[in-house]
Amino acid sequence: MTDFEIAGKYVSVVSEILNELPVGSTVAWLGQKHPSVGEDKFLYDSIMSGVNNELKHDFYDLNNEESGNSFKWDVHSEWKIKGYDLVLGMRILYLCDSREALLENLKNISSSNDRVVFDFMTGNPALINGKETFIKRNNSQTILPFFPELYDGEYSVQPNHSDQVVLSEDMNKSGIEMQNIMTFRDTIKRRFYTICEVSCDA
C-alpha cells in the first residue's frame, strides 16, 4: 500500500522531469535492475508510464549484468558515473550506511553530470520522551536523513551511530546545494520523503 501511494507522488514530479529533457538525452537510473529482467520495476514502470519522450536510459544495480545499457553497480562503492544529462536515484539512498561516504559520492556525482535527482526517506517515527522521533529500528546502521525545515511540525531524530544522520547543513558544508522539488509524508508508515535536485558549487 505504501508503494502505491509513494509511486503516485513520484510519478507526478519525476515523469515531468524526464519529459522536459531534450529528445535523445541520456539518463542513468541508479539502483534500478534492467527492465528486461522483469523484477523490482514497479516504481520504474510507474514513472515511465507518464513519460512520452525519446531518451537513452542506462541502468545501474548490483544485480545487473554488464551488457548494453545494463551495468553492475554497488551503492557502497565509489560512484564513478559521469557524463549524463540526468542521474536518478530513487529509493536507493536508504541502503547507504555512512553520511560521510554519501556526501562524498553526492558531491562527485553532481559535479560530473548535468542534473542529479535523489530522494531521501526518514526513518520510522516513534514517540520518545513525548516527542515524535525518527529512528532506524533493529539497530540498523543505514543513514537517517532529517530535514526538519521541510516538515510540517516539530520532530526529533535518534541515530544508532555517529555517522548516520544527514542534515541539510551537512550537505551545505560539503558544497552540495539542495533544491527541494517535493516533500511529503506517507499516510501508512508516516515517513517523510524528500525528492530534490542536488548540485555541487565546486
Long-range contacts (C-beta under 8 A, 24 or more apart in sequence): 1-188, 2-186, 2-188, 2-189, 3-42, 3-43, 5-186, 5-187, 5-188, 6-43, 6-186, 6-193, 7-42, 7-43, 7-46, 7-47, 8-46, 9-182, 9-184, 9-193, 10-43, 10-46, 10-47, 10-90, 10-119, 10-195, 11-46, 11-47, 11-49, 11-50, 12-182, 13-181, 13-182, 13-195, 14-47, 14-88, 14-90, 14-117, 14-195, 15-47, 15-48, 15-49, 15-50, 15-51, 16-50, 17-86, 17-115, 17-117, 18-47, 18-48, 18-51, 18-53, 18-55, 18-86, 19-50, 19-51, 19-52, 19-53, 21-53, 21-55, 21-85, 21-86, 22-85, 23-53, 23-54, 23-55, 24-54, 24-55, 24-56, 25-53, 25-55, 25-56, 25-85, 25-86, 26-55, 26-56, 26-58, 26-83, 26-84, 26-85, 26-86, 27-55, 27-56, 27-57, 27-58, 27-84, 27-85, 27-86, 27-87, 27-88, 28-58, 28-59, 28-60, 28-81, 28-84, 28-86, 28-87, 28-88, 28-113, 29-57, 29-58, 29-59, 29-60, 29-88, 29-90, 30-60, 30-61, 30-73, 30-75, 30-79, 30-81, 30-87, 30-88, 30-89, 30-92, 31-60, 31-61, 31-73, 31-75, 31-89, 31-90, 31-91, 31-92, 31-95, 32-59, 32-60, 32-61, 32-88, 32-90, 33-59, 33-61, 33-63, 33-64, 34-59, 34-61, 34-64, 34-65, 34-69, 34-70, 35-59, 36-70, 37-63, 37-64, 43-90, 43-91, 47-90, 58-84, 76-101, 78-105, 78-108, 79-105, 79-108, 79-109, 80-108, 81-109, 81-112, 81-113, 82-112, 82-113, 83-112, 83-113, 84-113, 84-114, 85-113, 85-114, 85-115, 86-113, 86-114, 86-115, 86-116, 86-117, 87-113, 87-115, 87-116, 87-117, 88-117, 88-118, 89-116, 89-117, 89-118, 89-119, 90-118, 90-119, 91-119, 91-121, 92-118, 93-118, 93-119, 93-120, 93-121, 93-143, 93-145, 94-121, 94-142, 94-143, 95-142, 96-142, 96-143, 97-141, 97-142, 97-143, 97-163, 97-164, 98-143, 98-163, 99-143, 99-163, 99-164, 99-165, 99-166, 99-170, 100-163, 102-143, 102-166, 103-166, 103-170, 103-171, 103-174, 103-176, 104-174, 106-171, 106-174, 106-176, 106-198, 107-174, 107-175, 107-176, 107-200, 107-202, 110-176, 110-198, 110-199, 110-200, 111-200, 111-202, 115-197, 116-197, 116-198, 116-199, 117-181, 117-195, 117-196, 117-197, 117-198, 118-195, 118-196, 118-198, 119-193, 119-194, 119-195, 119-196, 120-145, 120-147, 120-166, 120-193, 120-194, 120-196, 121-145, 121-191, 121-192, 121-193, 121-194, 122-146, 122-157, 122-191, 122-192, 122-193, 123-157, 123-191, 124-189, 124-190, 124-191, 125-155, 125-190, 125-191, 128-156, 128-158, 131-155, 131-156, 132-156, 133-157, 133-158, 134-158, 134-191, 134-192, 135-160, 136-160, 136-164, 145-194, 147-183, 147-192, 147-194, 150-180, 150-183, 150-192, 150-194, 151-183, 151-185, 151-192, 152-185, 171-198, 175-200, 175-201, 175-202, 176-200, 176-201, 177-201
